[in-house]
Structures are given as structure tokens and as C-alpha cells.
């Protein structure tokens, strides 16, 4: 997550973090794929390396959630504009 905070500016973080995300089966699947790909359990428990791997996993999940929220907002706006 620390990596993500460095990549996004303050206003982008504030726009995304307060939103409530609905955890879905797709998120479960993505989490499992990330854990299998990055294998955080191969590093010693409590190590900086293991922490960095978990940060990377969390950051990727945040980016995916963020992109789906932005997509939903855009679709909602488009739908509203079509109805107006």
C-alpha cells in the first residue's frame, strides 16, 4: 500500500479512499492469484521482504478496486446524461 500512496497524488487518494467497496468473488479470485504469483510465505515471517510483498498485493487490489469504481462512476454519469 505504501507503493500506491507514492504513485497517486493526495486528491486522487481522497477521492478513492472514502468510497465503500463491495468485496466480490472476483476480488477473492484476484487475491488468491496475487498470493500464488508473489508467494509472500516464502519470505521469513516478520521480514521487510514479506511486508513489501503484502504491500504489493494490497496495492494491486486497490488499483483494481479503484478502476472498477471509476468505471461504475463513469457508467452512472453516462446513463444519467442519456436520461436527461
PyMOL Python script that loads the backbone (N, CA, C, O; Angstrom):
from pymol import cmd

cmd.read_pdbstr("""\
ATOM      1  N   UNK A   1       0.821  -1.177   0.000  1.00  0.00           N
ATOM      2  CA  UNK A   1       0.000   0.000   0.000  1.00  0.00           C
ATOM      3  C   UNK A   1       0.871   1.248   0.000  1.00  0.00           C
ATOM      4  O   UNK A   1       0.481   2.276  -0.553  1.00  0.00           O
ATOM      5  N   UNK A   2       2.027   1.170   0.604  1.00  0.00           N
ATOM      6  CA  UNK A   2       2.922   2.324   0.601  1.00  0.00           C
ATOM      7  C   UNK A   2       3.299   2.714  -0.819  1.00  0.00           C
ATOM      8  O   UNK A   2       3.413   3.901  -1.124  1.00  0.00           O
ATOM      9  N   UNK A   3       3.498   1.718  -1.702  1.00  0.00           N
ATOM     10  CA  UNK A   3       3.844   2.000  -3.092  1.00  0.00           C
ATOM     11  C   UNK A   3       2.730   2.760  -3.798  1.00  0.00           C
ATOM     12  O   UNK A   3       2.994   3.681  -4.571  1.00  0.00           O
ATOM     13  N   UNK A   4       1.496   2.380  -3.536  1.00  0.00           N
ATOM     14  CA  UNK A   4       0.359   3.029  -4.171  1.00  0.00           C
ATOM     15  C   UNK A   4       0.269   4.484  -3.731  1.00  0.00           C
ATOM     16  O   UNK A   4       0.007   5.363  -4.552  1.00  0.00           O
ATOM     17  N   UNK A   5       0.482   4.745  -2.456  1.00  0.00           N
ATOM     18  CA  UNK A   5       0.393   6.118  -1.966  1.00  0.00           C
ATOM     19  C   UNK A   5       1.428   7.001  -2.639  1.00  0.00           C
ATOM     20  O   UNK A   5       1.195   8.198  -2.807  1.00  0.00           O
ATOM     21  N   UNK A   6       2.543   6.451  -3.020  1.00  0.00           N
ATOM     22  CA  UNK A   6       3.562   7.227  -3.721  1.00  0.00           C
ATOM     23  C   UNK A   6       3.150   7.498  -5.165  1.00  0.00           C
ATOM     24  O   UNK A   6       3.539   8.519  -5.732  1.00  0.00           O
ATOM     25  N   UNK A   7       2.378   6.609  -5.763  1.00  0.00           N
ATOM     26  CA  UNK A   7       2.010   6.748  -7.166  1.00  0.00           C
ATOM     27  C   UNK A   7       0.822   7.688  -7.373  1.00  0.00           C
ATOM     28  O   UNK A   7       0.704   8.305  -8.432  1.00  0.00           O
ATOM     29  N   UNK A   8      -0.052   7.803  -6.383  1.00  0.00           N
ATOM     30  CA  UNK A   8      -1.231   8.647  -6.514  1.00  0.00           C
ATOM     31  C   UNK A   8      -1.020   9.954  -5.768  1.00  0.00           C
ATOM     32  O   UNK A   8      -0.368   9.983  -4.723  1.00  0.00           O
ATOM     33  N   UNK A   9      -1.574  11.036  -6.309  1.00  0.00           N
ATOM     34  CA  UNK A   9      -1.461  12.292  -5.577  1.00  0.00           C
ATOM     35  C   UNK A   9      -2.550  12.363  -4.509  1.00  0.00           C
ATOM     36  O   UNK A   9      -3.450  11.524  -4.475  1.00  0.00           O
ATOM     37  N   UNK A  10      -2.466  13.355  -3.653  1.00  0.00           N
ATOM     38  CA  UNK A  10      -3.363  13.480  -2.499  1.00  0.00           C
ATOM     39  C   UNK A  10      -4.837  13.537  -2.903  1.00  0.00           C
ATOM     40  O   UNK A  10      -5.662  12.872  -2.277  1.00  0.00           O
ATOM     41  N   UNK A  11      -5.182  14.299  -3.913  1.00  0.00           N
ATOM     42  CA  UNK A  11      -6.589  14.435  -4.304  1.00  0.00           C
ATOM     43  C   UNK A  11      -7.149  13.124  -4.858  1.00  0.00           C
ATOM     44  O   UNK A  11      -8.315  12.802  -4.629  1.00  0.00           O
ATOM     45  N   UNK A  12      -6.325  12.369  -5.583  1.00  0.00           N
ATOM     46  CA  UNK A  12      -6.773  11.073  -6.093  1.00  0.00           C
ATOM     47  C   UNK A  12      -7.028  10.107  -4.944  1.00  0.00           C
ATOM     48  O   UNK A  12      -8.013   9.370  -4.959  1.00  0.00           O
ATOM     49  N   UNK A  13      -6.152  10.106  -3.954  1.00  0.00           N
ATOM     50  CA  UNK A  13      -6.348   9.235  -2.791  1.00  0.00           C
ATOM     51  C   UNK A  13      -7.617   9.613  -2.038  1.00  0.00           C
ATOM     52  O   UNK A  13      -8.397   8.739  -1.662  1.00  0.00           O
ATOM     53  N   UNK A  14      -7.828  10.906  -1.816  1.00  0.00           N
ATOM     54  CA  UNK A  14      -9.013  11.353  -1.087  1.00  0.00           C
ATOM     55  C   UNK A  14     -10.291  11.024  -1.838  1.00  0.00           C
ATOM     56  O   UNK A  14     -11.320  10.751  -1.220  1.00  0.00           O
ATOM     57  N   UNK A  15     -10.238  11.048  -3.152  1.00  0.00           N
ATOM     58  CA  UNK A  15     -11.418  10.733  -3.952  1.00  0.00           C
ATOM     59  C   UNK A  15     -11.760   9.253  -3.888  1.00  0.00           C
ATOM     60  O   UNK A  15     -12.923   8.881  -4.044  1.00  0.00           O
ATOM     61  N   UNK A  16     -10.771   8.411  -3.662  1.00  0.00           N
ATOM     62  CA  UNK A  16     -10.985   6.973  -3.728  1.00  0.00           C
ATOM     63  C   UNK A  16     -11.174   6.333  -2.363  1.00  0.00           C
ATOM     64  O   UNK A  16     -12.047   5.481  -2.203  1.00  0.00           O
ATOM     65  N   UNK A  17     -10.392   6.716  -1.398  1.00  0.00           N
ATOM     66  CA  UNK A  17     -10.393   6.032  -0.114  1.00  0.00           C
ATOM     67  C   UNK A  17     -11.722   6.096   0.639  1.00  0.00           C
ATOM     68  O   UNK A  17     -12.091   5.099   1.259  1.00  0.00           O
ATOM     69  N   UNK A  18     -12.469   7.215   0.622  1.00  0.00           N
ATOM     70  CA  UNK A  18     -13.702   7.235   1.400  1.00  0.00           C
ATOM     71  C   UNK A  18     -14.812   6.360   0.819  1.00  0.00           C
ATOM     72  O   UNK A  18     -15.787   6.080   1.517  1.00  0.00           O
ATOM     73  N   UNK A  19     -14.697   5.932  -0.402  1.00  0.00           N
ATOM     74  CA  UNK A  19     -15.757   5.149  -1.026  1.00  0.00           C
ATOM     75  C   UNK A  19     -15.797   3.742  -0.430  1.00  0.00           C
ATOM     76  O   UNK A  19     -14.767   3.162  -0.086  1.00  0.00           O
ATOM     77  N   UNK A  20     -16.993   3.221  -0.322  1.00  0.00           N
ATOM     78  CA  UNK A  20     -17.165   1.878   0.217  1.00  0.00           C
ATOM     79  C   UNK A  20     -17.135   0.889  -0.938  1.00  0.00           C
ATOM     80  O   UNK A  20     -17.841   1.044  -1.935  1.00  0.00           O
ATOM     81  N   UNK A  21     -16.308  -0.119  -0.779  1.00  0.00           N
ATOM     82  CA  UNK A  21     -16.161  -1.120  -1.827  1.00  0.00           C
ATOM     83  C   UNK A  21     -16.887  -2.394  -1.414  1.00  0.00           C
ATOM     84  O   UNK A  21     -16.798  -2.819  -0.262  1.00  0.00           O
ATOM     85  N   UNK A  22     -17.586  -2.986  -2.329  1.00  0.00           N
ATOM     86  CA  UNK A  22     -18.245  -4.266  -2.091  1.00  0.00           C
ATOM     87  C   UNK A  22     -17.279  -5.374  -2.497  1.00  0.00           C
ATOM     88  O   UNK A  22     -16.896  -5.459  -3.664  1.00  0.00           O
ATOM     89  N   UNK A  23     -16.879  -6.228  -1.548  1.00  0.00           N
ATOM     90  CA  UNK A  23     -15.952  -7.316  -1.842  1.00  0.00           C
ATOM     91  C   UNK A  23     -16.720  -8.413  -2.562  1.00  0.00           C
ATOM     92  O   UNK A  23     -17.780  -8.832  -2.097  1.00  0.00           O
ATOM     93  N   UNK A  24     -16.202  -8.881  -3.686  1.00  0.00           N
ATOM     94  CA  UNK A  24     -16.898  -9.882  -4.500  1.00  0.00           C
ATOM     95  C   UNK A  24     -16.048 -11.144  -4.653  1.00  0.00           C
ATOM     96  O   UNK A  24     -14.892 -11.188  -4.233  1.00  0.00           O
ATOM     97  N   UNK A  25     -16.640 -12.156  -5.256  1.00  0.00           N
ATOM     98  CA  UNK A  25     -15.910 -13.387  -5.546  1.00  0.00           C
ATOM     99  C   UNK A  25     -14.734 -13.099  -6.478  1.00  0.00           C
ATOM    100  O   UNK A  25     -13.686 -13.735  -6.369  1.00  0.00           O
ATOM    101  N   UNK A  26     -14.905 -12.148  -7.390  1.00  0.00           N
ATOM    102  CA  UNK A  26     -13.811 -11.777  -8.295  1.00  0.00           C
ATOM    103  C   UNK A  26     -12.620 -11.222  -7.514  1.00  0.00           C
ATOM    104  O   UNK A  26     -11.467 -11.472  -7.867  1.00  0.00           O
ATOM    105  N   UNK A  27     -12.904 -10.472  -6.457  1.00  0.00           N
ATOM    106  CA  UNK A  27     -11.826  -9.962  -5.613  1.00  0.00           C
ATOM    107  C   UNK A  27     -11.119 -11.120  -4.894  1.00  0.00           C
ATOM    108  O   UNK A  27      -9.895 -11.130  -4.769  1.00  0.00           O
ATOM    109  N   UNK A  28     -11.914 -12.097  -4.423  1.00  0.00           N
ATOM    110  CA  UNK A  28     -11.313 -13.283  -3.799  1.00  0.00           C
ATOM    111  C   UNK A  28     -10.378 -13.985  -4.777  1.00  0.00           C
ATOM    112  O   UNK A  28      -9.255 -14.350  -4.432  1.00  0.00           O
ATOM    113  N   UNK A  29     -10.864 -14.166  -6.006  1.00  0.00           N
ATOM    114  CA  UNK A  29     -10.054 -14.840  -7.031  1.00  0.00           C
ATOM    115  C   UNK A  29      -8.771 -14.071  -7.317  1.00  0.00           C
ATOM    116  O   UNK A  29      -7.699 -14.663  -7.439  1.00  0.00           O
ATOM    117  N   UNK A  30      -8.884 -12.758  -7.423  1.00  0.00           N
ATOM    118  CA  UNK A  30      -7.714 -11.927  -7.688  1.00  0.00           C
ATOM    119  C   UNK A  30      -6.719 -11.997  -6.535  1.00  0.00           C
ATOM    120  O   UNK A  30      -5.510 -12.073  -6.756  1.00  0.00           O
ATOM    121  N   UNK A  31      -7.229 -11.970  -5.302  1.00  0.00           N
ATOM    122  CA  UNK A  31      -6.350 -12.071  -4.134  1.00  0.00           C
ATOM    123  C   UNK A  31      -5.583 -13.389  -4.150  1.00  0.00           C
ATOM    124  O   UNK A  31      -4.375 -13.412  -3.914  1.00  0.00           O
ATOM    125  N   UNK A  32      -6.286 -14.487  -4.428  1.00  0.00           N
ATOM    126  CA  UNK A  32      -5.629 -15.797  -4.475  1.00  0.00           C
ATOM    127  C   UNK A  32      -4.567 -15.823  -5.571  1.00  0.00           C
ATOM    128  O   UNK A  32      -3.466 -16.328  -5.353  1.00  0.00           O
ATOM    129  N   UNK A  33      -4.888 -15.284  -6.749  1.00  0.00           N
ATOM    130  CA  UNK A  33      -3.915 -15.255  -7.849  1.00  0.00           C
ATOM    131  C   UNK A  33      -2.679 -14.445  -7.475  1.00  0.00           C
ATOM    132  O   UNK A  33      -1.554 -14.853  -7.766  1.00  0.00           O
ATOM    133  N   UNK A  34      -2.886 -13.296  -6.830  1.00  0.00           N
ATOM    134  CA  UNK A  34      -1.761 -12.452  -6.424  1.00  0.00           C
ATOM    135  C   UNK A  34      -0.884 -13.170  -5.397  1.00  0.00           C
ATOM    136  O   UNK A  34       0.343 -13.135  -5.483  1.00  0.00           O
ATOM    137  N   UNK A  35      -1.528 -13.821  -4.426  1.00  0.00           N
ATOM    138  CA  UNK A  35      -0.767 -14.538  -3.392  1.00  0.00           C
ATOM    139  C   UNK A  35       0.013 -15.686  -4.016  1.00  0.00           C
ATOM    140  O   UNK A  35       1.174 -15.906  -3.671  1.00  0.00           O
ATOM    141  N   UNK A  36      -0.611 -16.421  -4.931  1.00  0.00           N
ATOM    142  CA  UNK A  36       0.096 -17.521  -5.593  1.00  0.00           C
ATOM    143  C   UNK A  36       1.254 -17.009  -6.449  1.00  0.00           C
ATOM    144  O   UNK A  36       2.318 -17.626  -6.495  1.00  0.00           O
ATOM    145  N   UNK A  37       1.044 -15.886  -7.120  1.00  0.00           N
ATOM    146  CA  UNK A  37       2.086 -15.349  -8.004  1.00  0.00           C
ATOM    147  C   UNK A  37       3.261 -14.771  -7.222  1.00  0.00           C
ATOM    148  O   UNK A  37       4.416 -14.968  -7.597  1.00  0.00           O
ATOM    149  N   UNK A  38       2.966 -14.057  -6.134  1.00  0.00           N
ATOM    150  CA  UNK A  38       4.035 -13.361  -5.404  1.00  0.00           C
ATOM    151  C   UNK A  38       4.566 -14.152  -4.209  1.00  0.00           C
ATOM    152  O   UNK A  38       5.634 -13.833  -3.687  1.00  0.00           O
ATOM    153  N   UNK A  39       3.841 -15.167  -3.773  1.00  0.00           N
ATOM    154  CA  UNK A  39       4.256 -16.083  -2.707  1.00  0.00           C
ATOM    155  C   UNK A  39       4.879 -15.374  -1.498  1.00  0.00           C
ATOM    156  O   UNK A  39       6.079 -15.500  -1.254  1.00  0.00           O
ATOM    157  N   UNK A  40       4.061 -14.628  -0.741  1.00  0.00           N
ATOM    158  CA  UNK A  40       4.600 -13.921   0.420  1.00  0.00           C
ATOM    159  C   UNK A  40       5.107 -14.862   1.516  1.00  0.00           C
ATOM    160  O   UNK A  40       5.902 -14.453   2.362  1.00  0.00           O
ATOM    161  N   UNK A  41       4.658 -16.107   1.505  1.00  0.00           N
ATOM    162  CA  UNK A  41       5.037 -17.045   2.558  1.00  0.00           C
ATOM    163  C   UNK A  41       6.429 -17.633   2.360  1.00  0.00           C
ATOM    164  O   UNK A  41       6.921 -18.364   3.220  1.00  0.00           O
ATOM    165  N   UNK A  42       7.069 -17.320   1.234  1.00  0.00           N
ATOM    166  CA  UNK A  42       8.437 -17.801   1.014  1.00  0.00           C
ATOM    167  C   UNK A  42       9.457 -16.950   1.775  1.00  0.00           C
ATOM    168  O   UNK A  42      10.600 -17.366   1.967  1.00  0.00           O
ATOM    169  N   UNK A  43       9.041 -15.768   2.201  1.00  0.00           N
ATOM    170  CA  UNK A  43       9.921 -14.892   2.988  1.00  0.00           C
ATOM    171  C   UNK A  43       9.696 -15.159   4.471  1.00  0.00           C
ATOM    172  O   UNK A  43       8.606 -15.575   4.865  1.00  0.00           O
ATOM    173  N   UNK A  44      10.715 -14.925   5.298  1.00  0.00           N
ATOM    174  CA  UNK A  44      10.562 -15.158   6.732  1.00  0.00           C
ATOM    175  C   UNK A  44       9.467 -14.280   7.342  1.00  0.00           C
ATOM    176  O   UNK A  44       9.316 -13.112   6.985  1.00  0.00           O
ATOM    177  N   UNK A  45       8.713 -14.866   8.266  1.00  0.00           N
ATOM    178  CA  UNK A  45       7.649 -14.136   8.946  1.00  0.00           C
ATOM    179  C   UNK A  45       8.231 -12.913   9.654  1.00  0.00           C
ATOM    180  O   UNK A  45       9.244 -13.012  10.345  1.00  0.00           O
ATOM    181  N   UNK A  46       7.583 -11.762   9.478  1.00  0.00           N
ATOM    182  CA  UNK A  46       8.032 -10.535  10.119  1.00  0.00           C
ATOM    183  C   UNK A  46       9.138  -9.798   9.376  1.00  0.00           C
ATOM    184  O   UNK A  46       9.598  -8.752   9.834  1.00  0.00           O
ATOM    185  N   UNK A  47       9.570 -10.331   8.234  1.00  0.00           N
ATOM    186  CA  UNK A  47      10.667  -9.694   7.499  1.00  0.00           C
ATOM    187  C   UNK A  47      10.156  -8.524   6.657  1.00  0.00           C
ATOM    188  O   UNK A  47       8.974  -8.446   6.323  1.00  0.00           O
ATOM    189  N   UNK A  48      11.069  -7.626   6.326  1.00  0.00           N
ATOM    190  CA  UNK A  48      10.747  -6.489   5.469  1.00  0.00           C
ATOM    191  C   UNK A  48      10.330  -6.970   4.086  1.00  0.00           C
ATOM    192  O   UNK A  48       9.414  -6.416   3.478  1.00  0.00           O
ATOM    193  N   UNK A  49      11.000  -7.991   3.597  1.00  0.00           N
ATOM    194  CA  UNK A  49      10.681  -8.534   2.272  1.00  0.00           C
ATOM    195  C   UNK A  49       9.234  -9.032   2.222  1.00  0.00           C
ATOM    196  O   UNK A  49       8.507  -8.757   1.267  1.00  0.00           O
ATOM    197  N   UNK A  50       8.828  -9.764   3.256  1.00  0.00           N
ATOM    198  CA  UNK A  50       7.457 -10.288   3.295  1.00  0.00           C
ATOM    199  C   UNK A  50       6.448  -9.141   3.373  1.00  0.00           C
ATOM    200  O   UNK A  50       5.400  -9.178   2.729  1.00  0.00           O
ATOM    201  N   UNK A  51       6.775  -8.138   4.160  1.00  0.00           N
ATOM    202  CA  UNK A  51       5.917  -6.960   4.275  1.00  0.00           C
ATOM    203  C   UNK A  51       5.774  -6.249   2.933  1.00  0.00           C
ATOM    204  O   UNK A  51       4.682  -5.813   2.566  1.00  0.00           O
ATOM    205  N   UNK A  52       6.876  -6.136   2.208  1.00  0.00           N
ATOM    206  CA  UNK A  52       6.842  -5.493   0.890  1.00  0.00           C
ATOM    207  C   UNK A  52       5.983  -6.270  -0.099  1.00  0.00           C
ATOM    208  O   UNK A  52       5.290  -5.680  -0.929  1.00  0.00           O
ATOM    209  N   UNK A  53       6.031  -7.595  -0.008  1.00  0.00           N
ATOM    210  CA  UNK A  53       5.207  -8.422  -0.903  1.00  0.00           C
ATOM    211  C   UNK A  53       3.728  -8.195  -0.595  1.00  0.00           C
ATOM    212  O   UNK A  53       2.922  -8.031  -1.511  1.00  0.00           O
ATOM    213  N   UNK A  54       3.367  -8.183   0.697  1.00  0.00           N
ATOM    214  CA  UNK A  54       1.971  -7.935   1.065  1.00  0.00           C
ATOM    215  C   UNK A  54       1.534  -6.529   0.658  1.00  0.00           C
ATOM    216  O   UNK A  54       0.395  -6.331   0.235  1.00  0.00           O
ATOM    217  N   UNK A  55       2.425  -5.562   0.782  1.00  0.00           N
ATOM    218  CA  UNK A  55       2.118  -4.194   0.328  1.00  0.00           C
ATOM    219  C   UNK A  55       1.840  -4.179  -1.170  1.00  0.00           C
ATOM    220  O   UNK A  55       0.929  -3.493  -1.633  1.00  0.00           O
ATOM    221  N   UNK A  56       2.620  -4.929  -1.915  1.00  0.00           N
ATOM    222  CA  UNK A  56       2.433  -5.009  -3.363  1.00  0.00           C
ATOM    223  C   UNK A  56       1.088  -5.644  -3.706  1.00  0.00           C
ATOM    224  O   UNK A  56       0.385  -5.172  -4.601  1.00  0.00           O
ATOM    225  N   UNK A  57       0.734  -6.703  -3.002  1.00  0.00           N
ATOM    226  CA  UNK A  57      -0.557  -7.366  -3.216  1.00  0.00           C
ATOM    227  C   UNK A  57      -1.695  -6.397  -2.904  1.00  0.00           C
ATOM    228  O   UNK A  57      -2.630  -6.256  -3.692  1.00  0.00           O
ATOM    229  N   UNK A  58      -1.613  -5.732  -1.756  1.00  0.00           N
ATOM    230  CA  UNK A  58      -2.653  -4.774  -1.366  1.00  0.00           C
ATOM    231  C   UNK A  58      -2.752  -3.642  -2.378  1.00  0.00           C
ATOM    232  O   UNK A  58      -3.851  -3.219  -2.738  1.00  0.00           O
ATOM    233  N   UNK A  59      -1.618  -3.156  -2.831  1.00  0.00           N
ATOM    234  CA  UNK A  59      -1.611  -2.069  -3.803  1.00  0.00           C
ATOM    235  C   UNK A  59      -2.282  -2.454  -5.104  1.00  0.00           C
ATOM    236  O   UNK A  59      -3.025  -1.664  -5.686  1.00  0.00           O
ATOM    237  N   UNK A  60      -2.020  -3.668  -5.558  1.00  0.00           N
ATOM    238  CA  UNK A  60      -2.639  -4.121  -6.805  1.00  0.00           C
ATOM    239  C   UNK A  60      -4.145  -4.263  -6.637  1.00  0.00           C
ATOM    240  O   UNK A  60      -4.905  -3.899  -7.534  1.00  0.00           O
ATOM    241  N   UNK A  61      -4.585  -4.788  -5.498  1.00  0.00           N
ATOM    242  CA  UNK A  61      -6.020  -4.922  -5.254  1.00  0.00           C
ATOM    243  C   UNK A  61      -6.692  -3.554  -5.185  1.00  0.00           C
ATOM    244  O   UNK A  61      -7.817  -3.388  -5.657  1.00  0.00           O
ATOM    245  N   UNK A  62      -6.005  -2.574  -4.598  1.00  0.00           N
ATOM    246  CA  UNK A  62      -6.552  -1.215  -4.531  1.00  0.00           C
ATOM    247  C   UNK A  62      -6.696  -0.634  -5.930  1.00  0.00           C
ATOM    248  O   UNK A  62      -7.713  -0.016  -6.245  1.00  0.00           O
ATOM    249  N   UNK A  63      -5.687  -0.828  -6.768  1.00  0.00           N
ATOM    250  CA  UNK A  63      -5.769  -0.315  -8.141  1.00  0.00           C
ATOM    251  C   UNK A  63      -6.928  -0.941  -8.905  1.00  0.00           C
ATOM    252  O   UNK A  63      -7.627  -0.253  -9.650  1.00  0.00           O
ATOM    253  N   UNK A  64      -7.131  -2.236  -8.724  1.00  0.00           N
ATOM    254  CA  UNK A  64      -8.234  -2.918  -9.407  1.00  0.00           C
ATOM    255  C   UNK A  64      -9.570  -2.392  -8.891  1.00  0.00           C
ATOM    256  O   UNK A  64     -10.471  -2.106  -9.680  1.00  0.00           O
ATOM    257  N   UNK A  65      -9.700  -2.264  -7.571  1.00  0.00           N
ATOM    258  CA  UNK A  65     -10.940  -1.748  -6.991  1.00  0.00           C
ATOM    259  C   UNK A  65     -11.187  -0.317  -7.449  1.00  0.00           C
ATOM    260  O   UNK A  65     -12.317   0.056  -7.764  1.00  0.00           O
ATOM    261  N   UNK A  66     -10.131   0.477  -7.485  1.00  0.00           N
ATOM    262  CA  UNK A  66     -10.223   1.867  -7.891  1.00  0.00           C
ATOM    263  C   UNK A  66     -10.696   1.973  -9.341  1.00  0.00           C
ATOM    264  O   UNK A  66     -11.562   2.790  -9.655  1.00  0.00           O
ATOM    265  N   UNK A  67     -10.138   1.159 -10.211  1.00  0.00           N
ATOM    266  CA  UNK A  67     -10.522   1.229 -11.621  1.00  0.00           C
ATOM    267  C   UNK A  67     -11.967   0.798 -11.817  1.00  0.00           C
ATOM    268  O   UNK A  67     -12.664   1.352 -12.667  1.00  0.00           O
ATOM    269  N   UNK A  68     -12.430  -0.181 -11.046  1.00  0.00           N
ATOM    270  CA  UNK A  68     -13.826  -0.601 -11.193  1.00  0.00           C
ATOM    271  C   UNK A  68     -14.766   0.463 -10.651  1.00  0.00           C
ATOM    272  O   UNK A  68     -15.845   0.670 -11.207  1.00  0.00           O
ATOM    273  N   UNK A  69     -14.375   1.154  -9.559  1.00  0.00           N
ATOM    274  CA  UNK A  69     -15.205   2.241  -9.043  1.00  0.00           C
ATOM    275  C   UNK A  69     -15.278   3.389 -10.039  1.00  0.00           C
ATOM    276  O   UNK A  69     -16.350   3.949 -10.266  1.00  0.00           O
ATOM    277  N   UNK A  70     -14.148   3.739 -10.631  1.00  0.00           N
ATOM    278  CA  UNK A  70     -14.134   4.818 -11.616  1.00  0.00           C
ATOM    279  C   UNK A  70     -14.983   4.447 -12.824  1.00  0.00           C
ATOM    280  O   UNK A  70     -15.679   5.296 -13.380  1.00  0.00           O
ATOM    281  N   UNK A  71     -14.928   3.178 -13.234  1.00  0.00           N
ATOM    282  CA  UNK A  71     -15.734   2.699 -14.359  1.00  0.00           C
ATOM    283  C   UNK A  71     -17.220   2.815 -14.029  1.00  0.00           C
ATOM    284  O   UNK A  71     -18.008   3.273 -14.856  1.00  0.00           O
ATOM    285  N   UNK A  72     -17.605   2.396 -12.807  1.00  0.00           N
ATOM    286  CA  UNK A  72     -19.008   2.475 -12.406  1.00  0.00           C
ATOM    287  C   UNK A  72     -19.484   3.921 -12.348  1.00  0.00           C
ATOM    288  O   UNK A  72     -20.605   4.224 -12.757  1.00  0.00           O
ATOM    289  N   UNK A  73     -18.632   4.819 -11.839  1.00  0.00           N
ATOM    290  CA  UNK A  73     -19.000   6.229 -11.784  1.00  0.00           C
ATOM    291  C   UNK A  73     -19.216   6.777 -13.187  1.00  0.00           C
ATOM    292  O   UNK A  73     -20.177   7.507 -13.431  1.00  0.00           O
ATOM    293  N   UNK A  74     -18.332   6.430 -14.100  1.00  0.00           N
ATOM    294  CA  UNK A  74     -18.443   6.908 -15.472  1.00  0.00           C
ATOM    295  C   UNK A  74     -19.713   6.367 -16.124  1.00  0.00           C
ATOM    296  O   UNK A  74     -20.422   7.102 -16.812  1.00  0.00           O
ATOM    297  N   UNK A  75     -19.999   5.086 -15.909  1.00  0.00           N
ATOM    298  CA  UNK A  75     -21.198   4.479 -16.482  1.00  0.00           C
ATOM    299  C   UNK A  75     -22.451   5.130 -15.906  1.00  0.00           C
ATOM    300  O   UNK A  75     -23.416   5.368 -16.632  1.00  0.00           O
ATOM    301  N   UNK A  76     -22.443   5.420 -14.595  1.00  0.00           N
ATOM    302  CA  UNK A  76     -23.589   6.068 -13.958  1.00  0.00           C
ATOM    303  C   UNK A  76     -23.805   7.451 -14.545  1.00  0.00           C
ATOM    304  O   UNK A  76     -24.936   7.842 -14.836  1.00  0.00           O
ATOM    305  N   UNK A  77     -22.724   8.183 -14.715  1.00  0.00           N
ATOM    306  CA  UNK A  77     -22.804   9.533 -15.273  1.00  0.00           C
ATOM    307  C   UNK A  77     -23.338   9.482 -16.704  1.00  0.00           C
ATOM    308  O   UNK A  77     -24.189  10.289 -17.079  1.00  0.00           O
ATOM    309  N   UNK A  78     -22.842   8.541 -17.499  1.00  0.00           N
ATOM    310  CA  UNK A  78     -23.296   8.397 -18.883  1.00  0.00           C
ATOM    311  C   UNK A  78     -24.779   8.045 -18.926  1.00  0.00           C
ATOM    312  O   UNK A  78     -25.534   8.613 -19.714  1.00  0.00           O
ATOM    313  N   UNK A  79     -25.189   7.114 -18.081  1.00  0.00           N
ATOM    314  CA  UNK A  79     -26.599   6.723 -18.023  1.00  0.00           C
ATOM    315  C   UNK A  79     -27.492   7.878 -17.618  1.00  0.00           C
ATOM    316  O   UNK A  79     -28.578   8.055 -18.171  1.00  0.00           O
ATOM    317  N   UNK A  80     -27.042   8.662 -16.656  1.00  0.00           N
ATOM    318  CA  UNK A  80     -27.814   9.819 -16.216  1.00  0.00           C
ATOM    319  C   UNK A  80     -27.933  10.843 -17.339  1.00  0.00           C
ATOM    320  O   UNK A  80     -29.006  11.398 -17.573  1.00  0.00           O
ATOM    321  N   UNK A  81     -26.828  11.088 -18.030  1.00  0.00           N
ATOM    322  CA  UNK A  81     -26.844  12.061 -19.126  1.00  0.00           C
ATOM    323  C   UNK A  81     -27.771  11.618 -20.258  1.00  0.00           C
ATOM    324  O   UNK A  81     -28.419  12.451 -20.891  1.00  0.00           O
ATOM    325  N   UNK A  82     -27.838  10.319 -20.512  1.00  0.00           N
ATOM    326  CA  UNK A  82     -28.727   9.815 -21.556  1.00  0.00           C
ATOM    327  C   UNK A  82     -30.198  10.003 -21.176  1.00  0.00           C
ATOM    328  O   UNK A  82     -31.046  10.238 -22.036  1.00  0.00           O
ATOM    329  N   UNK A  83     -30.485   9.897 -19.880  1.00  0.00           N
ATOM    330  CA  UNK A  83     -31.863  10.055 -19.409  1.00  0.00           C
ATOM    331  C   UNK A  83     -32.287  11.515 -19.351  1.00  0.00           C
ATOM    332  O   UNK A  83     -33.480  11.816 -19.399  1.00  0.00           O
ATOM    333  N   UNK A  84     -31.330  12.418 -19.248  1.00  0.00           N
ATOM    334  CA  UNK A  84     -31.656  13.849 -19.102  1.00  0.00           C
ATOM    335  C   UNK A  84     -32.116  14.445 -20.400  1.00  0.00           C
ATOM    336  O   UNK A  84     -32.429  15.635 -20.457  1.00  0.00           O
TER     337      UNK A  84
END
""", "prot")
cmd.dss("prot")
cmd.show_as("cartoon", "prot")
cmd.util.cbc("prot")
cmd.orient("prot")
